[in-house]
Amino acid sequence: MKFQKIESKTVAIAVDNIDTDQIIPARYLKAISKEGLGEGLFRDWRYNADGSPKPDFPLNQPAAEGAQILVAGDNFGCGSSREHAPWALTQSGFGAVISTSFADIFKGNALKNGLLPVIAPAEAHAELLKSPGAVVTIDLASQTVTLPGGRSFQFPIDAFAKQCLLEGVDELGYMLAQQTAIAAYESANPGLVSTRA
């Protein structure tokens, strides 16, 4: 799915160092499909032992319904390298996470799975944490986030990851889309193409 722009209210979890085991507990790692992983998102924080929702958890509050942007504390996605963490977030309807920093492996997994990790300046981040439910616009093409009131900031993103998100393809999909150019190059340079199986 092509990622162009998100305009959505936010939901905030003002906790630093949220690790991947908190995002999606280990017992959900048996799944090999993304389907249904949204049910496990923050499972141990969202629900009591009897399965009833904890009303004070941000995602359980009525104002969070339909939010596509999660605002989280610093160092989001630390811990293990489980790809299930961004899967759980996207399966719950999130298209982007805003933080002041992300664990490198989580950030890479997120970008490969259609979830945009947005690094915000400390001042803008603090404003968003204090204003859950604020409507924010994230424009990937211009790499800008527009806050309520019109103020905006730019965020960094790897150029190749950005291109893949804008085109709605993963790395393999990108390469497959280049088949015509690859075939033309191989035809023009037959001595450079390996014949080994």
C-alpha positions as CSV (number, residue, x, y, z in Angstrom):
1,M,0.0,0.0,0.0
2,K,1.4,3.4,-1.0
3,F,2.2,5.7,1.8
4,Q,1.6,9.3,0.9
5,K,0.1,11.3,3.8
6,I,-1.6,10.6,7.1
7,E,-3.9,13.1,8.7
8,S,-5.0,11.7,12.0
9,K,-5.5,12.3,15.7
10,T,-2.8,10.9,17.9
11,V,-2.7,8.6,20.8
12,A,0.2,9.0,23.3
13,I,2.0,6.5,25.5
14,A,4.5,8.7,27.4
15,V,6.9,5.9,28.4
16,D,10.6,5.8,27.4
17,N,12.3,2.6,26.4
18,I,9.2,0.7,25.3
19,D,10.7,-2.6,24.2
20,T,9.4,-5.0,21.6
21,D,8.3,-7.5,24.3
22,Q,6.0,-4.8,25.6
23,I,4.8,-4.0,22.1
24,I,4.0,-7.6,21.3
25,P,4.6,-10.3,24.0
26,A,6.7,-13.3,23.1
27,R,3.8,-15.7,23.2
28,Y,2.5,-14.1,20.0
29,L,5.8,-14.9,18.1
30,K,4.5,-18.3,17.0
31,A,2.5,-16.5,14.3
32,I,3.9,-16.5,10.8
33,S,1.2,-14.2,9.5
34,K,0.5,-10.6,10.4
35,E,-3.2,-11.3,10.6
36,G,-4.6,-11.0,14.2
37,L,-1.4,-9.6,15.7
38,G,-3.2,-6.4,16.5
39,E,-5.0,-8.2,19.3
40,G,-1.6,-8.7,21.0
41,L,-0.5,-5.1,20.7
42,F,0.6,-4.0,24.2
43,R,-1.4,-7.0,25.5
44,D,0.1,-7.1,29.0
45,W,-0.4,-3.3,29.5
46,R,-3.8,-3.1,27.9
47,Y,-5.6,-6.0,29.7
48,N,-6.0,-7.5,33.1
49,A,-5.2,-11.2,33.8
50,D,-8.9,-12.0,33.2
51,G,-8.8,-10.4,29.7
52,S,-10.8,-7.3,30.7
53,P,-9.4,-4.0,29.3
54,K,-7.7,-1.6,31.6
55,P,-9.7,1.6,31.2
56,D,-6.7,3.9,32.1
57,F,-4.5,2.5,29.3
58,P,-4.3,5.1,26.4
59,L,-5.3,2.7,23.6
60,N,-8.4,1.6,25.6
61,Q,-9.8,5.1,25.9
62,P,-12.6,6.1,23.5
63,A,-10.5,9.1,22.2
64,A,-7.9,6.7,20.8
65,E,-10.4,5.0,18.5
66,G,-9.3,5.4,14.9
67,A,-6.0,7.0,15.7
68,Q,-3.3,6.2,13.1
69,I,-0.4,8.0,14.8
70,L,1.2,6.7,18.0
71,V,3.3,9.2,20.0
72,A,5.7,7.3,22.3
73,G,8.6,8.1,24.6
74,D,12.3,8.0,23.7
75,N,14.0,4.9,22.4
76,F,10.9,3.2,21.1
77,G,11.3,-0.4,20.0
78,C,14.4,-1.4,21.9
79,G,15.0,-4.9,22.9
80,S,14.7,-7.9,20.6
81,S,14.6,-7.8,16.8
82,R,11.1,-9.3,16.4
83,E,9.5,-8.2,13.2
84,H,6.1,-8.9,14.9
85,A,6.3,-5.5,16.7
86,P,5.7,-3.3,13.6
87,W,3.2,-6.0,12.3
88,A,1.2,-5.6,15.5
89,L,1.2,-1.8,15.2
90,T,0.1,-1.8,11.5
91,Q,-2.5,-4.5,12.2
92,S,-4.0,-2.1,14.9
93,G,-4.3,0.6,12.3
94,F,-1.2,2.7,13.0
95,G,0.7,4.1,10.0
96,A,3.3,6.0,12.0
97,V,5.0,6.3,15.3
98,I,6.5,9.6,16.5
99,S,9.3,9.5,19.1
100,T,12.6,11.3,19.8
101,S,14.5,8.1,18.9
102,F,14.0,4.5,17.8
103,A,16.0,1.4,18.2
104,D,17.9,0.8,14.9
105,I,16.5,-2.8,14.3
106,F,12.9,-1.7,15.1
107,K,13.3,1.3,12.7
108,G,14.5,-1.0,9.9
109,N,11.8,-3.5,10.5
110,A,9.1,-0.7,10.6
111,L,10.3,0.8,7.3
112,K,10.2,-2.6,5.6
113,N,6.7,-3.2,6.8
114,G,4.9,0.0,5.9
115,L,5.2,1.7,9.3
116,L,6.8,5.1,9.3
117,P,9.1,5.9,12.3
118,V,9.2,9.7,12.7
119,I,11.9,11.3,14.8
120,A,10.6,14.5,16.3
121,P,12.6,17.4,17.9
122,A,12.2,17.4,21.7
123,E,10.0,20.5,21.9
124,A,7.5,19.2,19.3
125,H,7.5,15.7,20.9
126,A,6.8,17.2,24.3
127,E,3.9,19.2,22.9
128,L,2.4,16.0,21.3
129,L,2.8,14.0,24.5
130,K,0.8,16.7,26.4
131,S,-1.9,16.8,23.7
132,P,-3.2,13.3,23.0
133,G,-5.9,13.4,20.4
134,A,-4.3,16.3,18.6
135,V,-4.7,16.1,14.8
136,V,-1.4,15.8,13.0
137,T,-0.5,15.6,9.4
138,I,2.5,13.6,8.2
139,D,3.6,14.1,4.6
140,L,6.2,11.6,3.6
141,A,7.0,13.2,0.3
142,S,8.1,16.4,1.9
143,Q,9.2,14.6,5.1
144,T,7.2,17.1,7.2
145,V,4.9,16.8,10.2
146,T,2.4,19.6,10.7
147,L,1.2,20.1,14.2
148,P,-2.1,21.7,15.4
149,G,-1.8,25.5,14.8
150,G,0.2,25.0,11.6
151,R,3.7,24.7,13.0
152,S,5.8,22.0,11.3
153,F,9.0,20.1,11.5
154,Q,11.0,17.9,9.1
155,F,12.1,14.4,9.9
156,P,14.9,12.2,8.5
157,I,14.4,9.0,6.5
158,D,16.6,6.8,4.4
159,A,16.1,7.7,0.7
160,F,15.5,4.1,-0.5
161,A,13.1,3.3,2.3
162,K,11.2,6.5,1.5
163,Q,11.0,5.5,-2.2
164,C,9.7,2.0,-1.3
165,L,7.0,3.5,1.0
166,L,5.9,6.0,-1.5
167,E,5.6,3.3,-4.2
168,G,4.0,0.8,-1.8
169,V,6.6,-1.9,-2.4
170,D,9.1,-3.8,-0.2
171,E,12.7,-4.4,-1.3
172,L,11.8,-7.4,-3.4
173,G,8.9,-5.6,-5.0
174,Y,11.3,-2.8,-5.9
175,M,13.7,-5.1,-7.5
176,L,11.0,-7.0,-9.4
177,A,9.8,-3.7,-10.8
178,Q,13.2,-3.1,-12.3
179,Q,13.2,-6.3,-14.4
180,T,13.1,-4.5,-17.7
181,A,16.1,-2.4,-16.8
182,I,17.9,-5.4,-15.4
183,A,17.3,-7.5,-18.6
184,A,18.4,-4.6,-20.8
185,Y,21.6,-4.2,-18.8
186,E,22.3,-8.0,-18.9
187,S,21.8,-8.0,-22.7
188,A,24.2,-5.1,-23.1
189,N,26.8,-6.6,-20.9
190,P,26.7,-10.4,-21.4
191,G,30.3,-10.9,-20.2
192,L,29.4,-9.4,-16.8
193,V,26.5,-11.8,-16.1
194,S,27.4,-14.9,-14.1
195,T,26.3,-18.2,-15.7
196,R,26.7,-20.1,-12.4
197,A,23.5,-21.7,-11.0
